Amino acid sequence: MGKKKGGDMAEGIVIKIWNVKASSSTRSGASQIQSSIDYIENPEKVCIRIADSSQFQMGNELTYVMNDIKTVDGLYVGARHITDIKNATEEMMQIKEFYGKLDGRVATHGVISLDVTESDPKNAGKLMLLLDELMQKVFPDNQVVYAVHTNTENLHIHFILNTVGLYGKKIHMDNDFMSKVLEPAVNELAEKYGFTPNEKWNRKKRLEDIPLPQRKMILRGLIDNAIEQTDDFAAFIAYLRADGLTVNVGKNLSLQMDGMQRAMRTGQLGKNYTIEGICQRLSTKMDPLVWKSISEEAHYISEKEMLLFTPSKMKNYSDMNQDEKKEAVRMLRLGRNPWEETRNDNWQIQRMSKQLNEIGYVYELVHYYSRGVDNAELALSDIISRRKNLSEERKEIRENLKAYKPIISIYEEMKKYMIRAYLYDAYGRTEYIEDFKRYQELSDRLMNIYGKSVEEVADYIADQKAQLIYAKAQDTELNDQYKIIKNYLDNKKFEVDERGLSFFKAVGHSEAKREAREYGIFASDMKYITAKDVEDIIVRVVTTPDVIDGKNTVTTTVTVLTNDEKVVKEISSKYLDAKAFNDALFELSTEYDLRECQTHRKNIRKNAL
């Protein structure tokens, strides 16, 4: 490896590339390519002719180059896949025109530069061979023109590469192309031709074996330490630089340590590592800890017993009195078993009891979360809002804990030494003296840098973690309650303030009869109906189990009330057949213009008076 003056190590070979762009016109693309070729073939830059090589003792390499590489008038100019270098632009444009790829990137202009210690003109021939082999390895099907320039301190070679290959494929170079393809290939050929490889590129390659999370962890640790050791941003930056990091400060802060491929913006490390976050941490190190609490969002309701069920028991025949025996015999003669019917009745009533208790629980949830409006959709919306609020509060606590991570880390490390330090301090166990010293060191660090005692930090961590647990418990409760209400709505087991109901559907008599007939559910229910733009009356609907013509069923009584609860009109299904009752409902809806109805669990008009 070559040496620079003063004994510094050589920097090694360097390659840079950039795009030559043009519009979609043929002339513009050709003009750009010709301009680039004219530049690299400029005799004032090439300076030396191969015919004059003896003057510079170029040796056998130049004869080799003359045999294998095309030249122009003896200048250090070469080409690949070009039949006449003087017409290189036309030949490149012919390829582009053939495949119809004339716009965008028309060419790639690159330069490879040798270290100054290896820039003797006698190396021009080897540099041309290196470039030719590089093109063969990386761009084997693309036309290229190149020329060595000897007019600067560093011997370098320019090349103009057609972006469209001989078979129509256009060159694509992503963000990793330089580091993963071109630079390794140049380094490999540099060693082959006796030039100094670029050591920085080698470091890049080694760095790829270090996981990104590990690099982030190291940088966070360095920043945390610098914040502890300084009190303002200028001192913080100076500390990092003194620690051996390359620091760039602009709109963002970026850091680079030995072995890193490129600088990393500290914002990638998290919110607390941006310039704003670091400045805030520097200015608030000694501030009191910020305690956050979780609000009460979940409403804990126990499932109440709306209907207490006591099963009835049919007496044995021998234990019956005379009247009971006569009734039992009468039923048996009619083909009915009184003991079996009693068991069935018990089962039906028990089922009704359970359902009423469940519905009562859901109604109470809806009443609470809809803020007394008894609207199921509003209740669901409110639960969602409460869960979002809990989520925001949990997020704030987690962000606080992240912000206090350096403090918490000190405390967590102290816990490792706490018991052994106590045994030394309280009982003189000398084998634990090192643990005691480390514990004291961490305790002093916590107090002197952050102004916090061990007890304060311990209480803070315990409280904030308890708040998170409480928040999670509430969120779980709200989620369960949401599912219960949603399930009842989806299964149409009950309707609360459903918007836009017809009066017939709002009354719900047909649905109640269907549940009684198909499922044996004989539920008691009371609700109130309001209609759009009808302010002077409210309709009360009461549904109760009943027996009509010896059959178990339900009866619905519909009462029109004034706002002060005076009865205006009343109809009942008990005294009307199905058609007559439905006709009566239709007449009511027409008489009072009951459209777009809503149901309520209580008389909202009464509450408004």
VEXKOLTOR-347819 format. One line per field, with one value per residue (C-alpha): residue number from 1; x, y, z. Coordinates in Angstrom, 2 decimals, decimal comma. Example, Ala and Ser with C-alpha at 12.3 -4.5 7.8 and 13.67 -1.06 7.14 Angstrom:
<rs>
i <- (1/2)
c1 <- (12,30/13,67)
c2 <- (-4,50/-1,06)
c3 <- (7,80/7,14)
</rs>
This chain:
<rs>
i <- (1/2/3/4/5/6/7/8/9/10/11/12/13/14/15/16/17/18/19/20/21/22/23/24/25/26/27/28/29/30/31/32/33/34/35/36/37/38/39/40/41/42/43/44/45/46/47/48/49/50/51/52/53/54/55/56/57/58/59/60/61/62/63/64/65/66/67/68/69/70/71/72/73/74/75/76/77/78/79/80/81/82/83/84/85/86/87/88/89/90/91/92/93/94/95/96/97/98/99/100/101/102/103/104/105/106/107/108/109/110/111/112/113/114/115/116/117/118/119/120/121/122/123/124/125/126/127/128/129/130/131/132/133/134/135/136/137/138/139/140/141/142/143/144/145/146/147/148/149/150/151/152/153/154/155/156/157/158/159/160/161/162/163/164/165/166/167/168/169/170/171/172/173/174/175/176/177/178/179/180/181/182/183/184/185/186/187/188/189/190/191/192/193/194/195/196/197/198/199/200/201/202/203/204/205/206/207/208/209/210/211/212/213/214/215/216/217/218/219/220/221/222/223/224/225/226/227/228/229/230/231/232/233/234/235/236/237/238/239/240/241/242/243/244/245/246/247/248/249/250/251/252/253/254/255/256/257/258/259/260/261/262/263/264/265/266/267/268/269/270/271/272/273/274/275/276/277/278/279/280/281/282/283/284/285/286/287/288/289/290/291/292/293/294/295/296/297/298/299/300/301/302/303/304/305/306/307/308/309/310/311/312/313/314/315/316/317/318/319/320/321/322/323/324/325/326/327/328/329/330/331/332/333/334/335/336/337/338/339/340/341/342/343/344/345/346/347/348/349/350/351/352/353/354/355/356/357/358/359/360/361/362/363/364/365/366/367/368/369/370/371/372/373/374/375/376/377/378/379/380/381/382/383/384/385/386/387/388/389/390/391/392/393/394/395/396/397/398/399/400/401/402/403/404/405/406/407/408/409/410/411/412/413/414/415/416/417/418/419/420/421/422/423/424/425/426/427/428/429/430/431/432/433/434/435/436/437/438/439/440/441/442/443/444/445/446/447/448/449/450/451/452/453/454/455/456/457/458/459/460/461/462/463/464/465/466/467/468/469/470/471/472/473/474/475/476/477/478/479/480/481/482/483/484/485/486/487/488/489/490/491/492/493/494/495/496/497/498/499/500/501/502/503/504/505/506/507/508/509/510/511/512/513/514/515/516/517/518/519/520/521/522/523/524/525/526/527/528/529/530/531/532/533/534/535/536/537/538/539/540/541/542/543/544/545/546/547/548/549/550/551/552/553/554/555/556/557/558/559/560/561/562/563/564/565/566/567/568/569/570/571/572/573/574/575/576/577/578/579/580/581/582/583/584/585/586/587/588/589/590/591/592/593/594/595/596/597/598/599/600/601/602/603/604/605/606/607/608/609)
c1 <- (0,00/1,37/2,27/1,52/3,97/4,39/3,79/-0,04/-1,69/-2,90/-6,63/-6,91/-8,87/-12,13/-15,10/-17,94/-20,83/-23,69/-26,49/-26,60/-30,27/-32,10/-35,63/-37,43/-35,98/-33,19/-31,23/-31,17/-29,98/-27,31/-26,19/-25,76/-23,77/-21,58/-20,89/-19,78/-17,55/-15,98/-15,15/-13,40/-11,50/-10,27/-6,55/-5,73/-6,94/-5,54/-2,25/-0,01/0,05/0,98/3,58/5,36/5,37/9,11/9,44/7,69/9,20/5,85/7,33/5,72/2,18/1,61/2,48/-0,04/-2,66/-2,06/-2,63/-5,81/-7,55/-8,71/-7,09/-7,73/-4,75/-2,51/-4,40/-5,42/-8,96/-10,71/-14,12/-16,19/-18,84/-18,00/-16,67/-15,52/-14,80/-15,16/-18,79/-19,51/-22,46/-24,22/-23,63/-25,06/-28,10/-28,75/-29,18/-31,54/-33,59/-33,85/-35,40/-37,32/-35,58/-34,53/-35,64/-34,66/-31,12/-29,34/-25,90/-23,95/-20,80/-18,23/-14,70/-12,18/-9,35/-6,10/-4,44/-2,01/0,95/0,07/-0,75/2,45/1,42/3,10/0,04/-2,32/-2,22/-3,06/-5,87/-7,36/-7,13/-8,82/-11,68/-12,11/-12,27/-14,66/-17,04/-16,79/-17,64/-20,42/-21,82/-20,87/-23,56/-23,30/-21,36/-18,74/-16,13/-13,36/-10,27/-7,43/-6,85/-3,34/-3,90/-4,51/-2,62/-4,65/-4,46/-8,07/-10,15/-13,55/-16,10/-19,39/-21,74/-24,81/-27,72/-29,40/-27,65/-27,11/-30,18/-32,45/-32,10/-31,74/-29,33/-30,99/-28,94/-30,67/-29,39/-27,17/-25,62/-22,50/-21,76/-22,72/-21,71/-19,50/-17,20/-16,35/-15,63/-13,31/-11,47/-10,99/-9,51/-7,38/-5,61/-5,22/-3,52/-1,40/-3,34/-4,36/-7,95/-10,28/-10,13/-13,41/-15,22/-13,73/-15,02/-18,46/-18,43/-17,39/-20,11/-22,87/-22,23/-23,24/-27,02/-28,72/-30,43/-27,01/-25,72/-28,80/-28,31/-24,67/-25,58/-28,39/-25,98/-23,43/-26,12/-27,52/-24,04/-23,33/-26,61/-25,65/-22,23/-23,33/-25,89/-26,42/-26,51/-23,15/-21,39/-23,29/-22,02/-18,47/-18,63/-19,72/-16,90/-14,40/-15,78/-14,58/-17,86/-18,28/-21,13/-23,09/-25,58/-28,13/-31,87/-31,19/-28,41/-26,42/-23,69/-21,07/-18,62/-15,72/-16,87/-20,23/-21,02/-22,69/-23,87/-27,20/-29,78/-30,50/-34,21/-34,02/-33,22/-36,54/-38,41/-36,19/-33,06/-34,04/-32,45/-35,66/-35,82/-32,16/-32,49/-35,58/-33,79/-30,81/-33,02/-35,29/-32,82/-33,40/-37,14/-39,54/-40,89/-44,16/-46,79/-49,67/-52,94/-55,61/-59,15/-62,16/-63,79/-65,41/-68,73/-68,77/-72,30/-73,21/-75,90/-78,98/-81,80/-84,76/-86,90/-86,39/-87,41/-88,62/-89,53/-92,94/-93,18/-96,13/-97,31/-97,42/-101,00/-101,14/-100,22/-102,93/-106,18/-109,47/-109,77/-106,18/-106,77/-109,94/-108,01/-105,18/-107,63/-109,47/-106,22/-105,23/-108,59/-107,94/-104,64/-102,49/-99,89/-99,91/-96,54/-94,82/-96,46/-95,18/-91,61/-92,02/-93,45/-90,50/-88,06/-89,86/-90,03/-86,39/-85,38/-87,49/-85,88/-82,37/-83,20/-84,81/-81,78/-79,46/-81,59/-81,80/-78,01/-77,64/-80,30/-78,45/-75,19/-76,92/-78,56/-75,21/-73,04/-75,66/-75,82/-79,47/-80,69/-81,11/-79,62/-77,60/-75,63/-74,67/-73,64/-71,37/-69,89/-69,25/-67,48/-65,24/-64,45/-63,61/-61,29/-59,53/-59,09/-57,60/-55,30/-54,05/-53,46/-51,56/-49,50/-48,59/-47,43/-45,36/-43,77/-42,93/-41,34/-39,33/-38,22/-37,10/-35,37/-31,85/-33,14/-35,03/-31,98/-29,91/-32,55/-32,85/-29,09/-29,21/-31,73/-29,05/-26,83/-29,52/-29,66/-25,89/-25,26/-27,71/-26,01/-22,69/-24,14/-26,31/-24,36/-20,80/-20,61/-17,28/-17,55/-20,18/-18,16/-17,82/-21,57/-22,05/-19,64/-21,36/-24,77/-23,55/-22,01/-25,31/-27,25/-24,97/-25,32/-29,11/-29,08/-26,28/-27,24/-31,03/-31,87/-33,82/-33,67/-33,85/-37,14/-38,72/-37,81/-38,98/-42,37/-42,73/-42,06/-44,44/-47,22/-46,94/-46,89/-49,96/-51,69/-50,99/-52,45/-55,54/-55,93/-55,71/-58,31/-60,71/-60,11/-60,88/-64,12/-65,17/-64,40/-66,56/-69,43/-69,21/-69,46/-72,51/-74,42/-73,34/-74,37/-77,85/-78,22/-76,93/-79,21/-82,14/-82,79/-83,67/-83,90/-83,06/-83,71/-83,32/-83,59/-86,19/-88,47/-91,96/-94,58/-95,59/-92,00/-91,45/-94,45/-92,86/-95,98/-95,38/-91,77/-92,87/-95,51/-92,95/-90,50/-93,30/-94,43/-91,04/-88,81/-91,23/-90,10/-92,86/-91,10/-92,50/-91,44/-92,31/-91,05/-91,98/-92,20/-91,58/-92,00/-90,29/-91,88/-94,53/-94,00/-97,37/-97,82/-95,79/-96,83/-96,36/-96,14/-96,51/-96,01/-96,86/-97,23/-100,85/-103,10/-105,72/-108,04/-106,00/-102,74/-99,67/-98,98/-98,25/-100,52/-99,46/-101,21/-100,53/-101,44/-101,23/-100,25/-99,98/-96,68/-98,13/-99,08/-102,81/-104,29/-105,59/-106,26/-105,49/-105,70/-104,84/-104,17/-105,99/-109,37/-108,55/-107,48/-104,18/-105,68/-107,85/-104,91/-102,67/-105,44/-105,78/-102,00/-102,21/-105,05/-103,05/-99,98/-102,11/-104,07/-101,00/-98,57/-96,25/-93,32/-89,59/-90,11/-87,60/-87,92/-86,90/-86,75/-88,38/-90,71/-88,28/-91,07/-91,85/-88,21/-88,28/-91,21)
c2 <- (0,00/3,42/6,17/9,87/12,55/12,84/9,12/9,22/6,16/6,40/7,02/4,53/4,37/6,33/6,06/8,51/8,36/10,65/10,58/12,45/13,33/14,60/15,12/12,68/14,20/12,41/15,58/16,48/13,02/12,93/16,44/15,47/12,36/14,20/16,97/14,44/12,56/15,82/16,65/13,38/13,32/16,92/16,75/19,45/17,13/13,91/15,73/12,74/10,56/6,90/7,62/9,88/7,26/6,76/10,25/9,04/5,55/3,85/0,48/-2,64/-1,87/0,68/-1,74/-4,14/-1,41/-0,42/-3,98/-4,59/-1,21/1,11/4,56/7,87/9,58/7,97/9,53/7,51/6,97/3,63/2,10/-1,07/-2,20/0,86/0,28/3,86/5,99/9,17/8,20/6,88/9,24/8,06/4,41/4,89/6,74/3,98/1,51/3,90/4,55/0,85/0,09/3,37/4,42/7,99/9,88/10,08/8,98/8,83/8,08/7,55/9,62/8,19/8,81/6,55/8,34/6,89/7,89/10,77/8,53/6,24/8,93/8,64/8,82/5,46/3,94/5,29/2,05/-0,10/2,29/1,82/-1,95/-1,71/0,34/-2,02/-5,07/-3,27/-2,58/-6,21/-7,37/-4,93/-3,65/-6,36/-5,44/-1,63/0,66/2,78/5,38/6,25/8,43/8,92/12,48/13,40/17,11/16,95/15,75/12,54/10,35/9,56/8,04/9,26/7,01/7,62/4,62/4,11/3,42/1,17/-2,16/-3,93/-6,10/-3,26/-3,55/-0,21/0,12/0,26/1,32/1,34/2,93/-0,07/-0,38/1,61/-0,05/-3,60/-3,83/-1,09/-0,25/-3,91/-4,59/-1,55/-2,57/-6,11/-4,83/-2,24/-5,05/-6,98/-4,06/-3,02/0,03/0,84/-0,29/2,14/1,27/3,07/0,68/-2,26/-0,79/-0,48/-4,15/-5,16/-3,01/-4,92/-7,78/-5,54/-5,55/-2,17/-2,55/-2,96/0,23/2,10/0,79/1,96/5,45/5,78/4,87/7,46/10,17/9,26/9,46/12,81/14,23/13,12/14,76/18,13/20,85/22,55/21,58/23,12/21,23/18,09/18,31/19,00/15,98/13,67/14,92/14,45/10,91/10,24/10,67/12,64/15,06/17,05/19,63/21,23/20,84/17,35/15,90/13,04/10,93/8,63/6,48/4,38/1,47/3,01/2,98/6,38/8,90/8,19/10,82/10,69/11,00/7,36/6,44/7,72/10,90/11,56/11,60/14,38/17,80/18,98/15,87/16,15/19,87/19,14/16,35/18,62/21,39/19,15/16,68/18,01/18,61/16,58/13,37/13,81/11,50/10,52/8,95/7,00/8,36/6,19/5,25/1,85/1,62/-1,49/-2,86/-6,15/-8,19/-7,54/-9,98/-8,30/-11,37/-13,68/-17,20/-19,76/-23,06/-24,48/-28,11/-30,38/-32,32/-36,06/-37,31/-38,72/-35,30/-33,41/-32,20/-33,21/-30,22/-30,64/-34,31/-33,55/-30,99/-33,45/-36,16/-33,70/-32,76/-36,40/-37,16/-34,33/-36,00/-33,52/-34,47/-31,82/-32,96/-32,71/-29,36/-28,01/-28,98/-27,33/-24,19/-24,04/-24,33/-21,62/-19,23/-19,86/-19,12/-15,95/-14,90/-15,34/-13,44/-10,57/-10,28/-10,21/-7,63/-5,57/-5,58/-4,50/-1,81/-0,40/-0,35/1,44/3,91/4,79/5,03/6,94/9,42/8,70/8,94/5,14/4,99/1,87/3,42/6,38/3,95/2,04/5,29/6,46/3,21/3,60/7,17/6,04/3,33/5,89/8,15/5,27/4,50/8,11/8,08/4,80/6,23/9,29/7,09/4,89/7,96/9,30/6,00/6,11/9,67/8,54/5,43/6,63/7,18/3,88/2,06/3,33/2,12/-1,27/-1,71/-0,69/-3,47/-6,02/-4,83/-3,82/-6,95/-7,55/-3,85/-4,06/-7,15/-5,30/-2,10/-3,72/-6,83/-6,07/-8,86/-7,76/-10,10/-7,70/-4,48/-4,11/-4,45/-1,78/0,59/0,12/0,69/3,91/5,04/4,55/6,22/9,27/9,38/9,35/12,19/14,38/14,23/13,89/15,09/11,91/9,55/5,78/5,71/8,36/6,54/3,18/4,67/6,36/3,20/1,13/3,74/4,26/0,52/0,13/2,87/0,91/-2,24/-0,30/1,12/-2,34/-3,71/-0,89/-1,39/-5,09/-4,29/-1,74/-4,18/-6,87/-4,43/-3,24/-6,83/-7,53/-4,49/-5,13/-8,78/-7,87/-5,36/-7,72/-10,52/-8,11/-9,34/-5,81/-2,42/0,81/4,11/2,64/5,49/5,59/2,74/2,42/2,72/-0,90/-2,12/0,18/-1,38/-4,80/-6,91/-9,30/-9,88/-10,58/-13,09/-14,80/-15,24/-16,62/-19,04/-20,23/-19,99/-20,12/-16,69/-14,82/-11,65/-8,61/-5,32/-1,62/1,10/4,51/5,63/9,09/10,17/12,77/16,24/15,00/16,88/16,84/13,09/9,99/6,35/3,76/0,08/-2,65/-6,31/-9,01/-12,82/-13,92/-16,92/-16,50/-19,34/-21,73/-20,88/-19,17/-15,96/-12,27/-9,27/-5,81/-2,69/0,56/3,82/7,33/9,78/13,53/14,90/15,07/11,34/11,70/8,84/9,95/6,60/2,94/-0,31/-3,87/-7,05/-9,00/-8,04/-7,94/-10,54/-10,05/-8,25/-5,93/-5,02/-4,25/-2,11/-0,25/0,41/1,75/4,09/5,38/6,05/7,90/9,92/11,14/11,13/8,65/8,33/7,73/6,46/5,92/3,76/4,65/2,77/5,63/8,58/11,23/13,81/13,46/14,14/17,24/18,80)
c3 <- (0,00/-0,98/1,46/1,36/2,25/5,98/6,46/6,17/4,70/1,09/0,68/-2,15/-5,37/-5,75/-8,14/-8,68/-11,14/-12,15/-14,68/-17,98/-18,57/-21,64/-22,94/-25,23/-28,45/-30,32/-30,82/-27,12/-26,07/-28,75/-27,84/-24,17/-25,00/-27,54/-25,05/-22,43/-24,89/-26,10/-22,51/-21,69/-25,02/-24,66/-25,62/-23,07/-20,32/-21,77/-22,38/-23,16/-26,25/-26,17/-28,86/-26,37/-23,62/-23,64/-22,24/-19,08/-18,94/-19,20/-19,92/-21,32/-20,06/-22,84/-25,62/-24,07/-23,97/-27,59/-28,68/-26,67/-26,44/-29,17/-29,06/-30,80/-32,39/-29,81/-26,87/-23,80/-25,10/-25,35/-25,98/-25,78/-28,31/-30,44/-33,99/-34,55/-31,48/-33,56/-34,23/-30,70/-30,18/-33,37/-32,50/-28,99/-30,33/-32,87/-30,00/-28,19/-31,30/-32,11/-28,72/-28,46/-25,25/-25,95/-22,86/-19,21/-18,38/-21,73/-20,31/-17,11/-16,63/-14,23/-13,06/-11,36/-9,58/-8,23/-5,00/-5,49/-4,60/-7,52/-10,07/-12,12/-15,83/-16,36/-14,63/-17,32/-19,29/-16,27/-15,36/-18,84/-18,46/-15,06/-16,51/-19,46/-17,21/-14,83/-17,71/-18,82/-15,30/-14,35/-17,69/-20,22/-22,80/-22,70/-25,01/-23,25/-24,18/-21,72/-21,51/-19,01/-17,79/-16,64/-16,09/-12,32/-9,28/-9,25/-12,34/-13,28/-16,05/-17,25/-18,91/-20,71/-20,54/-22,70/-20,32/-22,94/-23,52/-26,82/-26,08/-25,00/-21,22/-19,46/-16,56/-13,14/-10,13/-6,74/-3,54/-2,77/-6,23/-5,40/-2,06/-3,02/-6,69/-8,11/-5,19/-4,33/-8,03/-8,27/-5,08/-6,38/-9,67/-7,86/-6,02/-9,28/-11,05/-8,07/-6,91/-3,35/-2,58/-0,86/2,84/3,55/1,24/3,12/6,38/4,83/3,94/7,44/8,93/7,18/9,59/12,54/13,02/12,78/16,20/17,81/16,16/17,38/20,90/20,95/19,70/22,22/24,99/23,82/23,63/27,06/28,57/26,88/28,24/31,74/31,47/30,00/30,67/27,29/23,63/22,67/25,46/24,47/20,86/22,05/24,37/21,53/19,31/22,11/22,42/18,84/16,95/13,74/14,47/11,88/13,13/10,83/10,64/11,96/14,09/12,56/14,15/12,72/14,66/13,49/11,36/10,39/6,71/6,83/9,37/11,06/11,95/15,65/14,92/13,76/17,36/18,67/19,58/22,61/20,43/18,01/18,51/20,19/22,38/23,43/24,26/26,34/28,21/28,88/30,26/32,36/33,88/37,38/36,99/39,15/37,67/35,77/37,26/34,98/36,08/34,22/34,26/35,09/31,82/32,43/34,27/36,41/36,62/38,19/36,45/38,56/39,31/37,65/38,05/41,02/40,01/42,51/40,82/41,70/42,71/41,84/44,86/44,86/44,34/47,85/49,33/47,45/49,01/47,46/45,09/43,87/43,18/41,18/39,06/38,43/37,35/35,09/33,32/32,92/31,30/28,84/27,92/29,83/32,42/35,23/36,61/33,18/32,47/35,79/34,86/31,43/33,02/35,44/32,53/30,52/33,47/34,38/30,80/30,81/34,09/32,74/29,56/31,46/33,72/30,70/28,92/32,09/32,33/28,71/29,07/32,07/30,09/27,22/29,59/31,22/28,11/26,09/29,01/29,78/26,17/25,93/22,45/21,72/18,84/21,01/23,76/21,38/20,10/23,66/24,54/21,48/22,54/26,07/24,76/22,56/25,57/27,55/24,65/24,59/28,34/28,13/25,27/27,38/30,25/27,94/26,34/29,79/30,76/27,53/28,29/31,75/30,43/31,47/35,03/35,05/33,69/36,60/39,05/37,34/37,63/41,30/41,96/41,02/43,86/46,37/48,55/48,66/49,35/52,24/53,65/53,65/55,12/57,79/58,71/57,61/55,03/53,55/50,57/49,23/49,54/45,74/45,34/48,01/46,24/42,90/44,51/46,11/42,84/41,01/43,83/43,70/39,91/40,23/42,76/41,40/37,71/37,87/41,41/42,18/45,15/44,81/46,73/44,51/41,32/42,73/43,74/40,36/38,36/40,52/40,25/36,49/35,82/38,07/36,03/32,85/34,41/35,50/32,01/30,50/32,92/32,01/28,32/28,67/30,54/27,92/25,14/26,77/27,32/23,72/22,49/24,68/23,39/19,80/20,05/21,24/18,42/15,75/16,90/17,26/20,78/21,76/20,13/21,84/20,10/16,64/14,17/11,42/12,59/11,27/14,01/13,45/13,92/16,90/18,69/18,13/18,79/15,88/16,99/20,57/19,37/17,12/20,00/22,17/19,46/18,17/21,22/24,13/25,34/27,13/28,16/29,93/28,40/28,53/26,21/24,90/21,28/19,89/16,27/14,15/14,39/16,87/20,14/21,92/22,55/23,39/22,96/25,71/24,75/27,38/26,44/29,02/29,04/28,74/28,13/25,39/24,44/26,60/24,74/26,18/24,28/24,83/24,97/23,79/25,04/23,17/24,95/23,53/26,29/26,52/27,78/31,31/30,98/30,49/28,46/25,07/23,42/24,14/22,18/23,22/21,31/24,04/22,66/18,95/16,44/14,62/11,60/13,69/15,97/12,99/11,47/14,77/14,81/11,26/12,24/15,20/13,07/10,51/13,08/14,94/11,97/13,65/11,24/11,70/15,21/17,97/21,07/24,62/27,89/29,77/29,17/27,97/27,68/31,37/32,24/30,04/31,91)
</rs>
